[in-house]
Amino acid sequence: MAVVGFTKLEALFRKAASVDIKKGHAKELTDIVEKKLLDLLIASERNANLNGRDVIWLSDLPITKGLQETVIEFKKLSEEIEVKDILEFLTTTPPLKYPLSVDLEEKLPEILGALFVVLARIIKEIDNNDRALDHKTIATANKIMDLTL
């Protein structure tokens, strides 16, 4: 099960970057963001370990200033992502070494939402002249996400 359904994803991409997506793009886009969330959590796990803890705190997450600002922008879009869907997704991935703190779990929807906003805006920057999305643009956006986050 994806962390976000097509209807919610479509609305988010329109609001965040005026990008239209098709149902066929939803899984590809969601996979990119889910992978980035896992990357952040794996880095957080390492940070928790370095700090001598066996629980991942929100402060362990390697959130850049830009991503932090995008979290604020995501909240302004009035789109919601269910924490239960994210936690359910995490049960389908290889388990993390440490559990997440409650405050981190509560922030996961905002972080995931911000990652979607970042992806939508990267896509818009790649092809500003076309509202329609294609797989080549998604692949390029994925490479940029991998290089920067």
Secondary structure as UniProt FT lines:
FT   HELIX           6..17
FT   HELIX           23..50
FT   TURN            51..52
FT   HELIX           58..60
FT   HELIX           65..76
FT   TURN            77..78
FT   HELIX           83..90
FT   TURN            91..92
FT   HELIX           102..126
FT   TURN            127..129
FT   HELIX           135..148
//
